[in-house]
Amino acid sequence: MAIVKMKRLRMLAMVSDRDELLRKLQHMGCVEIVQPEEDPDDPLWAALARPEAGGLAAANEEKNGAERALEVLKRYAPAKSSLLAPKPGVGEREFLDESRAEAARQAAREINALDRRMAAIRAEENKLEGQKAVLAPWRLLDLPLETGSTPQVTIQLGTLPANVPMGQAEGEVQAACGLAELTEVSADKDAHYCTLVCHASGAEGVLEVLKALGWSRANLRDWTGTALENLNRLELESQALRAEASSIEEKLSGMGGLNAPLRQLSDLAGVTISREEARSRLKDTRQTFLLEGWVQAESWPALERELSAYPCACEVSDPAPEDYPQVPVRLKNNILTRPLNMVTEMYSLPAYGTLDPNPLMAPFFILFYGIMMADMGYGLLMMLAGAVILKKKKPGGTFGHLCGLLVLCGITTFIMGALTGGFFGDFLTQVVKLTTGGDFALPALFTPLEDTMMILVGAMCLGFVQIIAGMVISFVSKLKNGQVLDAVFEEVTWWVVFAGLGLMLVGITPIVLVIGLVMVVAGPVIQNQGFGKVTGIFGSLYNHVTGYFGDILSYSRLMALMLAGSVIAQVFNTLGAIPGNIVIFLIISFAGNTLNFALNLLGCYVHDLRLQCLEYFGKFYQDGGKPFRPLDLNTKYYEVVK
């Protein structure tokens, strides 16, 4: 239960062995490769170059192709999987098999080509539908569309607004020229579709009249043959496209068996991307390359044995204190404290060389969550949900930590619910009353509604205990770092003050409090200089008195959330019991408790997190660590079995 010790690794090896060594490091998963720190004044650095990055671009393209193919299959042949199914396992040799990967690449190219053809078919169909819409109003016109005007006769196809009466338009055309005829071919809610035939001598006057009515010439000069002939041809083309699309869809629907190989290909490409990114952080000469990174101290002996088979030179050293900000951090915890990684990572990892907060935080976080939730029914749901997901899905990472934390907090929630007599509020009491008319209540040591002040005092006492624990941790850390005066005047001083206040309140003696106040004054006087002695006294008093008071008061939220959750559950149960029907009661109670449970799951987590990160961590925690990210076989779809 600590921060894993790291060692700085520098390795010089042959370029010919580079790819094999990177694969070896990725297989072991214990080295984080970093960019070497260059010395701009050293001429030797100028001779070093970065390896070519072509492999990274190819790997990204391969991964994108596999993901696109999977998206296509998701539409046509989705893979069936259970919600709680774990990631399937695959042997490392099978996972890295190049022949299987090449077959998956061919499948990805084929699927993506079919998808591109489907997209082209859809675009062509849209184009044909647009052309059909243009020609449809002219379906009844038996005049070839390419027919144009002659020197003696003007012929035009055009439209008039739908609100223009055709009789009026025909009359005005006749009035403008007796050798002219306007004929309606069809009409819809937007326009009249017409043909105009008139003698060339009167064409100008007729067109002026029509333009005044809103005449718009139809642009159909690129078509040959009648509109009906063209519509029939377009329909045949659409049928052919639909038949081709149906054939492609049928083919894609039968490719569901390629989901697994494509997922493996995507994972393999992701692994290659990680390796190529690490490769880009190396430095090359013509024959050798330089690798710098961090390796877990416990993994170095095994790594050293593996590297001994290669002609390479390695240097391993412990990081100096000034290098700590650059050292990656990995936490090593047991089954009880590991789920708290979720909380620590959400806040910030501890700085390298400091304390792992998980074991110090776990008892308080888990207990406080149970106090705020405090219901046996909710606790059972949390334990069952977390345990089932962990057993069935076997999640890792943050989600796995969340499920583990859900189980641990569910245990304390159930225990506190047993102490307060809560089972979905007063659910059982209302059920017995509705079914038998009798009175029933679970035994309780105390209840939120009747013992509110006791719970409030208890919550602040627990807060005081956690604050003292934080001060103890800070005191020990300062002593280890040689900060004796800081430890005495920051922590011991206020322990004396607290002890003095306690003794004075019970009427024993005020002497201890006086000693504590003297130490409060003495601290700034001894540690500061000049006028800082005076300001330091007032600053210390103000900051510590208001700080400790505010911190302890913050723990009243333990009582507030316990009370709120209990009251809300009882309110919904009471509302459900008003009609006196057990079915209605169950419906309303279920809905209300579901809402209350969901709100409390999040609310208790947020408030618990606040107590740890602000009130507790503020006493001793040094954050700023960056996570250890070794070159490893990190995958999305499959669990690689090494």
C-alpha positions in Angstrom: 0.0 0.0 0.0 2.4 2.6 -1.3 3.7 4.5 -4.2 5.7 2.1 -6.4 9.4 2.9 -6.5 10.7 3.9 -9.9 14.1 3.9 -11.5 15.4 5.9 -14.4 16.4 3.7 -17.3 18.9 4.7 -20.0 19.6 2.2 -22.7 21.9 2.2 -25.8 21.2 -0.6 -28.3 21.6 -1.4 -31.9 19.1 0.0 -34.5 18.8 -3.4 -36.0 17.3 -4.7 -32.7 15.1 -1.6 -32.1 11.7 -3.1 -33.3 12.3 -6.4 -31.5 13.3 -4.6 -28.3 10.2 -2.3 -28.4 8.0 -5.4 -28.8 9.7 -7.0 -25.9 9.2 -3.9 -23.7 5.5 -3.8 -24.8 5.1 -7.5 -23.9 6.5 -6.9 -20.4 4.6 -3.6 -19.9 6.9 -2.2 -17.2 8.7 0.7 -19.0 7.4 4.2 -19.8 9.5 5.6 -22.6 10.1 9.4 -22.3 11.7 12.1 -24.4 15.4 12.3 -23.5 16.5 15.6 -22.0 18.7 17.2 -24.6 21.6 19.4 -23.9 21.7 22.2 -26.6 25.3 23.0 -25.7 26.5 19.4 -26.3 27.5 18.9 -30.0 26.9 15.2 -29.6 23.1 15.8 -29.4 23.2 17.3 -32.9 24.3 14.0 -34.3 21.1 12.3 -32.9 17.9 12.2 -34.9 14.4 10.9 -34.4 13.4 7.7 -36.2 11.1 8.0 -39.2 7.4 8.2 -38.3 5.9 6.5 -41.3 4.8 3.5 -39.3 2.6 5.7 -37.0 0.6 7.1 -39.9 0.1 3.7 -41.4 -1.0 2.3 -38.0 -3.5 5.2 -37.5 -4.9 4.6 -41.0 -5.3 0.9 -40.3 -7.1 1.5 -37.0 -9.4 4.1 -38.6 -10.1 1.6 -41.4 -11.0 -1.2 -38.9 -13.2 1.2 -36.9 -15.0 2.3 -40.0 -15.6 -1.3 -41.0 -17.0 -2.1 -37.6 -19.3 0.9 -37.8 -20.6 -0.4 -41.1 -21.2 -3.9 -39.7 -22.9 -2.3 -36.7 -25.6 -1.1 -39.1 -25.9 -4.2 -41.2 -24.7 -7.1 -39.0 -24.3 -6.0 -35.4 -22.4 -8.3 -33.0 -24.6 -9.8 -30.3 -23.2 -9.3 -26.8 -24.4 -9.3 -23.2 -24.4 -6.0 -21.3 -22.4 -7.6 -18.6 -20.2 -9.8 -20.8 -16.5 -9.3 -20.0 -13.9 -8.5 -22.7 -13.1 -11.8 -24.4 -9.6 -13.1 -24.0 -7.2 -13.8 -26.8 -3.7 -15.3 -26.6 -0.8 -13.0 -27.3 0.5 -15.2 -30.1 -2.9 -15.4 -31.8 -3.4 -11.6 -31.3 -0.1 -10.8 -33.0 -0.5 -13.4 -35.8 0.3 -11.5 -39.0 -1.7 -13.9 -41.3 -4.9 -13.3 -39.2 -4.2 -9.6 -39.3 -3.8 -9.6 -43.1 -7.1 -11.4 -43.5 -8.8 -8.8 -41.3 -7.2 -6.0 -43.4 -8.6 -7.5 -46.6 -12.0 -7.8 -44.9 -11.9 -4.2 -43.7 -11.0 -3.0 -47.2 -13.8 -4.9 -48.7 -16.4 -3.7 -46.2 -15.3 -0.1 -46.6 -15.3 -0.4 -50.4 -18.9 -1.7 -50.2 -19.9 1.1 -47.9 -18.4 3.7 -50.2 -20.3 2.1 -53.1 -23.5 2.3 -51.0 -22.8 6.0 -50.3 -22.3 6.5 -54.1 -25.5 4.7 -54.8 -27.4 6.8 -52.3 -26.0 10.0 -53.9 -26.9 8.8 -57.4 -30.4 7.9 -56.2 -30.9 11.3 -54.7 -29.7 12.8 -58.0 -32.2 10.7 -60.0 -35.0 11.6 -57.6 -34.2 15.2 -58.2 -34.3 14.8 -61.9 -37.6 12.9 -61.7 -39.1 15.8 -59.7 -38.0 18.2 -62.4 -39.5 16.1 -65.2 -42.7 14.9 -63.4 -44.8 18.0 -64.2 -44.1 17.5 -68.0 -45.0 13.8 -68.1 -48.1 14.5 -70.3 -46.2 16.7 -72.7 -45.7 14.7 -76.0 -43.3 17.3 -77.4 -39.6 16.3 -77.3 -37.9 18.4 -74.7 -35.0 19.4 -77.0 -37.5 21.1 -79.4 -36.5 24.7 -79.8 -37.7 27.8 -81.6 -37.3 28.4 -85.3 -36.9 31.8 -87.1 -40.7 31.8 -87.6 -42.0 30.2 -84.4 -41.1 30.8 -80.8 -41.5 27.8 -78.5 -41.0 27.9 -74.8 -41.7 25.7 -71.7 -42.3 27.6 -68.5 -44.3 28.1 -65.3 -46.7 30.6 -64.0 -47.5 31.1 -60.3 -50.4 29.0 -59.0 -52.4 32.1 -58.0 -52.6 33.3 -61.7 -55.8 32.1 -63.3 -55.1 30.3 -66.5 -58.0 31.9 -68.3 -56.6 35.3 -67.6 -53.2 34.3 -68.8 -54.5 32.8 -72.0 -56.7 35.8 -72.7 -53.8 38.3 -72.2 -51.6 36.2 -74.5 -54.2 36.2 -77.2 -54.7 39.9 -76.8 -50.9 40.5 -77.2 -50.7 38.3 -80.3 -53.4 36.5 -82.2 -50.9 34.0 -83.5 -50.0 32.7 -80.0 -51.2 29.9 -77.8 -50.6 29.2 -74.1 -51.4 25.6 -73.1 -51.4 24.2 -69.6 -49.6 20.8 -69.3 -50.2 20.3 -65.6 -50.5 22.2 -62.3 -49.8 21.8 -58.6 -50.1 23.9 -55.5 -47.0 25.9 -56.6 -47.3 26.6 -60.3 -48.9 26.1 -63.7 -46.6 24.2 -66.1 -47.3 25.5 -69.6 -46.1 25.5 -73.2 -46.0 28.7 -75.3 -46.2 28.6 -79.1 -46.4 31.9 -81.0 -45.3 33.6 -84.2 -41.9 35.2 -84.0 -43.3 38.6 -84.9 -45.4 38.7 -81.7 -43.1 36.9 -79.4 -41.6 39.9 -77.7 -45.0 41.4 -76.8 -46.3 38.0 -75.5 -43.2 37.4 -73.4 -43.6 40.9 -71.9 -47.2 40.1 -70.9 -46.2 36.7 -69.4 -43.3 38.2 -67.5 -45.7 40.6 -65.9 -47.7 37.6 -64.7 -44.6 35.8 -63.3 -43.5 33.7 -66.2 -40.4 31.6 -65.5 -38.8 29.7 -68.4 -38.1 26.0 -67.6 -34.6 24.8 -68.0 -35.0 21.5 -69.9 -32.8 22.1 -72.9 -30.2 19.4 -71.8 -32.9 16.6 -72.1 -33.7 14.7 -75.3 -36.9 12.9 -76.0 -40.2 13.4 -74.2 -40.5 13.8 -70.5 -42.2 10.4 -70.2 -39.4 8.7 -72.1 -36.9 10.2 -69.7 -38.9 9.4 -66.7 -39.1 5.7 -67.7 -35.4 5.7 -68.3 -34.6 7.2 -64.9 -36.9 4.7 -63.3 -35.0 1.8 -64.8 -31.8 3.3 -63.6 -33.2 3.7 -60.1 -34.4 0.1 -60.1 -30.9 -1.0 -61.1 -29.4 1.0 -58.3 -31.9 -0.3 -55.7 -31.1 -3.9 -56.8 -27.4 -3.2 -56.5 -27.9 -1.6 -53.0 -30.0 -4.6 -51.9 -27.3 -7.0 -53.1 -24.7 -5.0 -51.1 -26.9 -4.9 -48.0 -27.4 -8.7 -48.2 -23.7 -9.2 -48.6 -22.9 -6.9 -45.6 -25.6 -8.6 -43.5 -23.8 -11.9 -44.0 -20.5 -10.5 -42.8 -21.3 -10.6 -39.1 -18.6 -13.1 -38.5 -16.0 -10.5 -39.3 -16.8 -8.5 -36.2 -14.3 -10.4 -34.1 -11.4 -10.3 -36.6 -11.9 -6.6 -37.2 -12.0 -5.8 -33.5 -8.7 -7.7 -33.1 -7.3 -5.7 -36.0 -8.4 -2.5 -34.4 -6.8 -3.5 -31.1 -3.6 -4.6 -32.9 -3.4 -1.3 -34.7 -3.9 0.5 -31.3 -1.0 -1.5 -29.9 1.1 -0.6 -32.9 0.3 3.0 -32.5 1.5 2.9 -28.9 4.7 1.3 -30.0 5.3 3.7 -32.8 4.6 6.7 -30.5 7.2 5.3 -28.1 9.5 4.8 -31.1 9.2 8.5 -32.0 10.6 9.4 -28.6 13.9 7.6 -29.2 17.1 9.1 -30.5 19.1 7.5 -33.3 22.5 7.4 -34.8 23.3 5.3 -37.9 23.9 2.1 -35.9 22.5 2.7 -32.4 19.6 4.3 -30.6 19.1 5.9 -27.2 16.1 5.1 -25.0 15.2 6.9 -21.8 12.4 6.0 -19.5 11.1 4.9 -16.2 10.9 1.3 -15.0 9.3 0.0 -11.8 12.0 -1.0 -9.4 10.4 -4.4 -8.7 10.3 -5.1 -12.5 13.9 -4.3 -13.2 15.4 -7.7 -12.4 13.1 -9.5 -14.8 13.7 -6.8 -17.5 17.5 -7.0 -17.0 17.4 -10.7 -17.6 15.4 -10.2 -20.9 17.7 -7.4 -22.1 20.8 -9.5 -21.4 20.1 -11.4 -24.6 20.8 -8.3 -26.7 23.9 -6.3 -27.3 22.9 -3.2 -25.4 24.2 -1.1 -22.5 21.8 -0.1 -19.7 22.1 2.4 -16.8 19.5 2.3 -14.0 19.5 4.9 -11.2 17.2 6.1 -8.5 15.7 9.5 -9.2 17.1 12.4 -7.3 14.7 14.6 -5.2 15.0 17.4 -7.8 13.7 14.8 -10.4 10.6 13.9 -8.4 8.2 16.1 -10.4 9.1 14.2 -13.6 8.8 10.7 -12.0 5.6 8.9 -13.0 3.4 7.6 -10.2 1.8 4.2 -9.8 -0.1 3.2 -6.6 0.1 -0.3 -5.2 -2.9 -1.1 -3.0 -4.8 -4.1 -1.7 -8.4 -5.2 -2.5 -9.8 -2.8 0.2 -7.9 0.3 -0.8 -7.6 -0.2 -4.5 -11.1 1.1 -5.3 -10.1 4.5 -3.8 -7.7 5.0 -6.8 -10.8 6.4 -8.5 -11.1 9.1 -5.9 -7.4 9.9 -5.9 -7.1 10.0 -9.7 -10.1 12.2 -9.9 -8.5 14.7 -7.5 -4.8 14.3 -8.4 -2.2 11.7 -7.9 0.2 12.2 -5.1 3.6 13.6 -5.9 6.4 11.0 -6.2 8.2 10.6 -2.9 5.2 11.4 -0.7 2.4 9.3 0.8 -0.1 7.1 -0.9 -3.4 8.6 0.4 -5.6 5.6 -0.3 -5.0 3.5 2.9 -5.3 6.7 4.9 -8.5 7.8 3.2 -10.3 4.5 2.7 -11.7 4.0 6.3 -13.1 7.5 6.4 -14.5 7.6 2.9 -16.3 4.3 3.1 -17.6 5.0 6.6 -18.8 8.5 5.8 -20.6 7.3 2.6 -22.4 4.7 4.7 -23.4 7.3 7.3 -24.9 9.7 4.6 -26.7 6.9 2.7 -27.8 4.9 5.8 -30.4 2.5 4.5 -30.3 -1.3 4.4 -32.3 -1.5 1.1 -30.0 0.9 -0.7 -26.9 -0.9 0.8 -28.2 -4.2 -0.5 -28.7 -2.8 -4.0 -25.2 -1.3 -4.0 -23.6 -4.5 -2.9 -25.5 -6.6 -5.4 -25.0 -4.3 -8.3 -21.2 -3.9 -7.7 -20.7 -7.6 -7.0 -22.7 -8.8 -10.1 -20.8 -6.4 -12.4 -17.4 -7.4 -11.0 -18.2 -11.1 -11.3 -19.8 -11.0 -14.8 -18.1 -8.2 -16.6 -14.8 -8.1 -14.8 -14.2 -4.5 -15.6 -10.8 -2.8 -15.2 -9.6 0.8 -14.8 -11.9 3.5 -13.4 -15.1 1.5 -13.9 -13.7 -1.5 -12.0 -12.7 0.8 -9.1 -16.2 2.3 -9.1 -17.8 -1.2 -8.8 -15.4 -2.1 -6.0 -16.1 1.1 -4.2 -19.8 0.5 -4.7 -19.6 -2.8 -2.8 -17.5 -1.4 0.1 -19.8 1.6 0.5 -22.8 -0.7 0.2 -21.6 -2.6 3.2 -21.3 0.5 5.4 -24.6 1.8 4.0 -26.3 -1.5 5.1 -24.7 -1.4 8.5 -25.8 2.2 9.2 -29.2 1.4 7.8 -29.4 -1.4 10.4 -28.4 1.0 13.1 -31.1 3.5 12.1 -33.8 1.0 11.2 -34.1 2.1 7.6 -35.1 -0.2 4.8 -36.2 2.0 1.8 -37.2 4.4 4.5 -40.2 3.1 6.4 -41.2 0.7 3.5 -41.8 -2.3 5.7 -43.8 -0.3 8.2 -46.2 0.9 5.5 -46.5 -2.5 3.9 -47.5 -4.1 7.2 -50.0 -1.3 7.9 -51.6 -1.7 4.4 -51.8 -5.5 4.4 -52.6 -6.3 8.1 -53.4 -3.0 9.7 -50.9 -3.6 12.4 -47.8 -1.6 13.5 -44.3 -2.7 12.7 -41.0 -1.0 12.9 -37.4 -2.3 12.5 -35.3 -2.0 15.7 -33.0 1.0 15.6 -30.2 2.3 17.8 -31.0 5.8 16.8 -33.1 7.5 14.0 -32.4 10.5 11.9 -35.7 12.2 12.7 -35.6 11.7 16.4 -31.9 11.9 17.2 -30.9 14.7 14.9 -28.7 16.6 17.4 -26.9 13.5 18.5 -26.1 12.6 14.9 -24.9 16.2 14.3 -22.6 16.1 17.3 -21.4 12.6 16.3 -20.7 13.8 12.7 -18.6 16.7 13.9 -16.7 14.4 16.3 -15.9 12.1 13.4 -14.8 15.1 11.5 -12.5 16.1 14.4 -11.0 12.6 14.4 -10.3 12.8 10.7 -8.7 16.2 11.0 -6.5 15.0 13.9 -5.6 12.0 11.8 -4.5 14.3 9.0 -2.5 16.4 11.4 -0.8 13.2 12.7 0.2 12.2 9.1 1.5 15.7 8.5 3.5 15.6 11.7 5.2 12.3 10.9 5.9 13.5 7.4 7.5 16.7 8.6 9.7 14.9 11.1 10.9 12.5 8.3 11.8 15.5 6.2 13.6 17.2 9.0 11.0 20.0 9.5 11.0 19.7 13.3 10.0 23.2 14.1 7.2 23.2 11.5 5.9 19.9 13.0 6.0 21.3 16.6 4.4 24.7 15.9 1.9 23.6 13.2 0.6 20.3 14.7 1.7 19.9 18.3 0.7 23.4 19.2 -2.9 22.9 18.2 -3.1 19.5 19.8 -2.1 21.2 23.0 -4.8 23.8 22.4 -7.4 21.2 21.7 -6.5 19.2 24.7 -6.5 22.4 26.8 -10.0 23.3 25.6 -11.3 19.8 26.4 -9.8 19.9 29.9 -11.1 23.4 30.6 -14.6 22.4 29.4 -14.8 19.5 31.8 -13.5 21.7 34.6 -10.1 20.1 35.2 -7.5 22.8 34.5 -6.9 25.8 32.2 -3.1 25.4 32.4 -2.8 23.2 29.3 -4.8 25.7 27.3 -2.5 28.5 28.4 0.5 26.4 27.4 -1.1 25.9 24.0 -1.7 29.7 23.5 1.9 30.4 24.5 3.0 28.0 21.8 0.7 29.7 19.3 2.5 33.0 20.0 5.9 31.5 20.2 5.8 29.7 16.9 5.6 32.9 14.7 8.1 34.7 17.0 10.7 31.9 16.6 10.1 31.2 12.9 9.6 34.7 11.5 11.8 37.9 11.5 11.1 41.5 12.1 7.5 42.7 11.8 6.6 39.3 10.5 6.6 38.1 14.1 3.6 40.3 15.0 1.6 39.6 11.8 2.5 35.9 12.0 0.8 35.7 15.5 -2.5 37.2 14.2 -2.3 35.3 11.0 -1.8 32.0 12.7 -4.6 32.6 15.2 -7.1 33.7 12.5 -6.2 31.0 9.9 -6.1 28.1 12.3 -9.2 29.1 14.4 -11.4 29.8 11.5 -9.9 27.0 9.4 -10.4 24.3 12.1 -13.9 25.6 13.0 -15.0 25.7 9.3 -13.5 22.3 8.6 -15.3 20.6 11.6 -18.5 22.3 10.7 -18.3 20.9 7.2 -18.9 17.5 8.6 -22.4 18.4 9.5 -23.2 17.4 5.9 -23.0 13.8 7.2 -26.1 14.4 9.3 -27.8 16.6 6.6 -27.6 13.9 3.9 -28.6 11.1 6.3 -31.6 13.1 7.3 -32.5 14.2 3.7 -32.4 10.7 2.4 -34.4 9.3 5.2 -37.1 12.0 5.0 -37.4 11.8 1.2 -37.9 8.0 1.3 -40.5 8.3 4.0 -42.3 11.1 2.1 -42.7 8.9 -1.0 -43.8 5.9 1.1 -46.4 8.1 2.9 -47.7 9.4 -0.4 -48.0 5.9 -1.8 -49.9 4.7 1.3 -52.5 7.5 1.2 -54.9 5.7 -1.3 -54.7 2.6 0.9 -54.0 0.3 -2.1 -51.0 -1.9 -1.9 -50.4 -1.9 -5.7 -50.5 1.9 -5.9 -48.2 2.0 -2.9 -45.7 -0.2 -4.5 -45.6 1.8 -7.7 -45.2 5.2 -6.0 -42.7 3.8 -3.4 -40.7 2.2 -6.1 -40.6 5.3 -8.3 -39.8 7.6 -5.3 -37.1 5.3 -3.8 -35.5 4.9 -7.2 -35.2 8.7 -7.6 -34.0 9.0 -4.0 -31.4 6.3 -4.5 -30.1 7.8 -7.7 -29.8 11.3 -6.2 -28.1 10.0 -3.0 -25.6 7.8 -5.0 -24.3 10.9 -6.6 -24.8 13.4 -3.8 -23.1 11.3 -1.1 -20.2 10.6 -3.4 -19.7 14.3 -4.2 -20.0 15.4 -0.5 -17.8 12.6 0.7 -15.2 13.5 -2.0 -15.3 17.1 -0.8 -14.6 16.1 2.8 -11.6 14.1 1.7 -10.1 16.5 -0.8 -10.6 19.7 1.1 -10.8 19.0 4.8 -8.6 16.0 5.0 -6.1 16.2 2.2 -5.4 19.9 3.0 -3.6 18.7 6.2 -1.0 16.5 4.6 -1.5 15.7 0.9 1.0 16.7 -1.7 -0.5 16.3 -5.2 0.9 16.8 -8.6 1.9 13.3 -9.6 1.6 12.2 -13.2 0.3 8.7 -13.9 2.7 5.9 -14.9 1.8 4.9 -18.5 4.1 2.1 -19.6 4.4 0.8 -23.1 1.9 -2.1 -22.9 -0.7 -4.2 -24.8 -3.5 -1.8 -24.1 -6.7 -2.9 -26.0 -10.3 -1.8 -26.3 -12.1 -5.0 -27.4 -10.0 -7.9 -26.2 -8.1 -8.9 -23.2 -4.7 -10.1 -24.4 -3.5 -13.1 -22.4 0.3 -13.0 -22.2 
